[in-house]
Amino acid sequence: MNILIKLFIKNYNDVNNPQVRQKYGNLASIFGIISNFFVCILKLVFGLLFNLISLIADGFNNLSDAGSSLVSLIGFKLSSKPADKDHPYGHARIEYIAGLAVSIIISILGVQLISNSVSGIIDNFNKPFQKMNQTEFIITIIVLSISILVKIFQGLFYKKIGKKISSLALIATSTDSRNDVLATSFVLIGIIISNCFCFYIDGYLGCIVGIFILISGFKLIKETSNPLIGEKVDDELVKKLVHKILSYDGVLGIHDLQIHNYGPKTYYASIHVEVDASKDILSTHDMIDNIEKEILHEFNIIITIHMDPVVLNDPYTDKVKNQVIPIIKALPYVSNVHDFRVIKGPTHTNIVFDVVVCLETKLKDNEIEENIQKIVKDIDNTYNAIITIDHDYEEYIEESEEELKNNANKNPD
């Protein structure tokens, strides 16, 4: 496997490079097309030569596998197209669509195998068993054994590259190869048992394999469709990103983190960063620019940072904070409060803040807002709460803030 990779891919360790990643995908897909055609032709030649229907049918199955590899190849080609007017975030999600297509093909093959197996059981129920002659038996065993070995290598090769470049399309194709190994192995076992005991068992084995393939196909459909629907980004990536931003001296806090996946290793993000309102705006803006550049370089994430100026050491603001924030944070459905601002007027005081709500809560946003507004009024009737409800990665932000505080206490200088 490593020989093929080193032979056809320069800079094979630079998997974050889009061009290198595409070469990996092209190599795996082209290898799949060639190897599946080889097995297909091998089965068709010997199947037609000795009139072995099971080999001919299995040969056409390998032809469909070559089609799956072709779908993956097209997916990698199209997903590498640069952004254009109609697709400003690029075409990388096409690879997810290719993976979904392969998953659907796997599920269809599972249904087809179950259907053919049931038909075989019915057709052979009262039919006298016809034993293969020695030549047919040996040729069938050899051809199926070669097919199994090729499919094992295929599956391992797809899985290795799929994990290396984080490709759901190739991981789906590796599952397809694994299913083929299982199906062909059961066919091989069925032929051996049938010829030894003169009993048609391949139909029953085919049903078992078909159900397994169908289940794995449905699981793959779920896995490959999740990124298209919009799934949570990897927890470890979020933790590292949050910790990186909070490590800057001028950053007082962060909130409203949003990360969007537009394809494998293609992320766009936005975040609000709290900064000291008394600091020079140009210096603060320069720090924000540096953070954005370093995030792009280190994580390959295009991030947009919004500055939130925070007024420090204002007695009245501090007083209101100490009155309001502890009570709200104690609520079971609130994980954090941020972006706290106080606007004092002659008759009332507007308190503007964001509330981060736990995802598990069953309360609606308007119910939460009404509850908190009542709580604030109970503290002081002149307070008027203006609330924004948030749902984001607050748990990781709190963890990182706590960790940085602990480190600062250990190292005062």
N, C-alpha and C positions, 0 to 999 in steps of 0.2 A: 504493500500500500504506500509506504513512505517513498519507495523508489518511483512510483508513478507521479506522486506529488512533486518530488524534487526534480523529476525529469521535465515536467510540463509547466511548472509554476515557479517563476523567479520571485524572490522575496516572499517565500511561502509562509514565513512567520508573521508577516505584516497583514493579519486578517482584518484589521480595521480599515485598511485601504480598500475603497470600493472596487477598484480595478482588480486587485488580488482576489477579493471575495468573489467577484464575477467569474474569474478564471477557475476557482475552486468549483463553483456551481456548474460551469460549462464542462469541466473535466468529468465530474460525477455523472452528469446527464449523458454525455457522449459515450462514456464507458458503459452506462446502462443500456443505451440504444444498441451498441455493437454486441455486447455480451448476450442480450436478450434475443437479438436476431440470430446469433450463433446457435443458441440453444433451440430456438424455434426451427431453424433449418435442419438441425440435427434430428429433432423429433419428427418433423414432417417427412424427411428423406426415408428414415427407417420405418416410420409408420406407414407410408405409402408403399414402400418396397415389400413389406411383410404383411400389409393390410391389418395393421394394429390400430384400431379406432381410438383406444385410450391415449396412445402416443400422439395421434393426429390432433385430438381435442386439446391435449396439454400443450401442444405446439402453438395452437392458436391463442391459448392463454398467455404464452410468452410473447406473442405478437402484441397483445394488449398491454403487456408490461413495457414493451418498447415504446408504445404510445404514451404511457405514463411518464417515461423518461423524456420523451419529446415535449410533453406539456411542461415539465420542469425546466428544460432547456429554453423554451420560449419564454417562460416566466422569468428566468434569470436575465435573458436578453432585454425584455421589455422593462423590467424593474430597474435596470441600470441606466435607462434614458434620463437625461437631465431635466430639470424643472422647465416648464414652459408657461405660456400665458394662461392656459386652461388648468394647469396643474402646478401651481406655484410651490408646492411642497415636494415635488418630484413624483416618481412612479414606483417607489420601492414596495408599496403595498400590493403590487401585482404578484409579488412572490407569495404572499399570503393566499391570494386567489388561486395560484397554481397549486399550492399545498391543499387547499380545500377541494380543488378539482380531482386531485389524486385520491383524496380521502373518499370522495363520492364514488369514484371508479372502484375502489376497494370494496365499498359497501355493496355496489351493484354486482360485483363478482361473487361476493358472499351469498347474495340472494340467488344468483344463477347456479352456484354450486349446490346449494340446498335443493333447488328445483330439479336439477339434473340427477342428483343422488336419489331423491324420492321417486322420480320416474324410473331410475335404474332398479330400485328395490321392487317397484310394482311390476315392471317388465320381466324381471328374473324370478318372481315369487314361485311360480310353478314350472319354471323352465329348467330342463336338465342342464347340469353344469358341463361346459365345454372346456376341457383342460388345454392349456397352451402346449405346443410341441417344444422340445428342448431348445431349438434355435430361437424361436420367438421369445421364450422365457429368458434366456441368457441376454439377448439383445435388449429386451425391455429393461432388465435389471441394470445393465451397463449404462444405457442412455439415461435412465432416471437417476442413477447415482452421479453421473457427470452433471446433470442438471442441478441436483441438490448441492454439489460442491460449488458450482458457479454461483448459485443463489446465496449460499452462505457467505462467500467472498463479497458478493454484491451488497448484501445487507450490512456487513461489517464496514465496508468501504463508505457506503452512504451515511451510516451512523457516525463514523469517525469525522467525516467532512461536515455533516449536518451540525454536530456539536461544536466543531471548531469554528464555524462561521455563523452559528445560531440560526440555522435555516430550518423552518418548520416543513418546507416543501421536501427537503431531502430526508428529514426524520420520518415524514409520512411515507416516502418511497422506501426507506429502510424497513419500515413495518410491513410494507407490501412484499418485499423480498423475504422477510421472515415468515409471512403467511404462506408464500409459495413453497418455502422449505418444508413447512409443516404439511401443506396439502400434498406435495409430491412424495414426502416421506410416508404419509398415510396410504397413498396410492401404491407405493412400493411394498409396504407391509401387507396391504390388502391383496396384492397379486401373489405374494409369497404364501400367505395363509390360504388363499383360495385354491392355489394349485396343489398345496399339500393336503388340504382337507376336502377338496372338491365342493366348496361352498362359496356363494357370492357374498362377500363381506364388504366389498369396496363401497357400496351404496350407503351402508350404515356409517362407515368411517367418514365418507364424504359429508354426511349430515353433520357430524360432530365438528369437522374442520370448517364447514360452511358457517355454522353458528359462531365459532370462534372468530372467523374472519369478519362476520357481520358486526359482532360486538366491538372488535378493534377498529373497524371502519367508523362506527358511530362515535367512538371515543376520539378518533382523529378528526372527525368533522367538528366536534366541540372544540378541540385544541386549536385547530387551524382557523376556525371562525371567530374565536375570542379576540384576537388582535384586530380583526375587522370591525367587530362590534365596539371594542374599546375596553381593554382590560387594565388592571393595575400594573404599574411598572415594577420591575424587580425591587424588592425591599432593600437589598444591599446597595443597589445603585442610589436609591433615594437617601439612605443614611449617609453614604459617602459625600453626596452632593450637598446635603444640608450641613454636614460637619465642615466641609470645605468653605462654604460661604460664611458660617458663623466664626470661623477662625480669624477673620480680618478684624483688626483693632477698631476700625471705625464703624463696624456693624453692631448695633445695639440689640437687634432681634430681627426675625424674619417671619413672614406669614403669607398666606394665599399662594402656596406653591402649586403649580399646575405643570404636569409633564405629559406630553402627547407623543405617541409612537406613530410615526408615519412610514414604518417599514423596519426590517432588521437593522439594528444599530443606527437608526435614524430618529433622533429625538429633537423636539422643540419644547422649550419650557419658558415659564414666566414666574416671577416671584416678587413680592414686596419686601424691601429691605428698610428697616428702621435706622435712621441716622440722626445725629445731634443737630437740631435746628439752628444752633448758634455757630456751627462750624462754617467755614468758607465754602460756598456752594460749588466753586470750581474745583477745589481740592476733593470734595466729596464725589463730584461727578467723575473725576479722574479715577478715584478708587473703584467706582461702579464699572467704569470701562475696563479696568484691569481685571476685575472679577469675571466679567463676561468673556474676555479673551482667554483667561486661564481655564475657565469651565469648558470652553470650546476645545482648547488644546488637550486638556487632561481627560475629559469625559466624552468628547465629540458630541456635545449637546449645544445647540444654538439657543441661548437663553436671553430673555429680555427682562431687565431688572427695573422695577419702579421704586423710586426713592420716596420713603415716608418720613418727613421731618418730625422729630419728637421733641417737645419742649421739656427741658429738664430743670429741676430745682425751682419750680413755680409752686409756692405754698398752697394756693387755692386748688390747683390741679392735683397736687399730691394728696390733699385732704379728701377730695371727691374720689380719687382712685382708691384710697384706703377704705372709704365707706362702701363703694360699689363693687369693686372687682372681687374681693374675697367671698362675698355672698353669692355672686353669680357663678363663680368657679366651683362653689360647693354644690351646685345643682347637679343631679345625677346624669343629666343629658348634655352637659357642657364640659368640653375638654380644655378649652382655653378662651381667653379674652385678649384682644389686641387692637392696635390702631386706635387707642383711647385718646379722645380730644375733648376739651371742655371749653365751651363758648358761653361766657357769662353775660347776661343781659340785665336790664333794670328790674324786670318782674319775674323772670325765670332763667334757668340755666340749661342750655342744650348740652347733653352728654352724647357724643358720637362715638360708637365703638363697634367692632366686629365680634361676633360670638361664633366659636368653632363648635359645631354640634357633633356628638358621637353618631357614627353611622348606624349603630344598632337601635337608636331611639325610634319609637313608633309615632311620636308626636309630629305634626305637620309644622312647617316653618312659621306659619302665621300664629299657630297656637303657642309656640315657643316665644315668639316676639311679644305677644300679648301678656304672657306670664312674666317675662322679664320687665316689661314696661310697668306692670303693677308693682313688682318688687322695688323698682327704682323710686316710684311715687311714694311707696311706704317709707322709704329711707328719708326722703325730703319731698314735700309736695311741690316745691318749686323746680324740681329736676324733671327734665323732659328727655327721655331716652330715644335716640335715633339709632336703630340697630340694623346691622347687616349680618345675615346668617351665612356662615361659611362651612364647607365640607372639604377638608384637604388632608395633607400628610402631617398633621400637627403632632402626632405621637412621636415621630422621628425628630421633629424640631425640638420638642421638650427634652427628649433624651440627649440630644447633642448639646443643648444649652446647659443642661445639668452636668454633663461630662466636662465641658469647657470650664465651668465654674469650679468644679472639683480640682481640675488641673491647675487653675489659677491659684487656688488656695494652697496647693502643694508647692507651687513655685511662685512666690510673691513677686519676684523680679522678672 
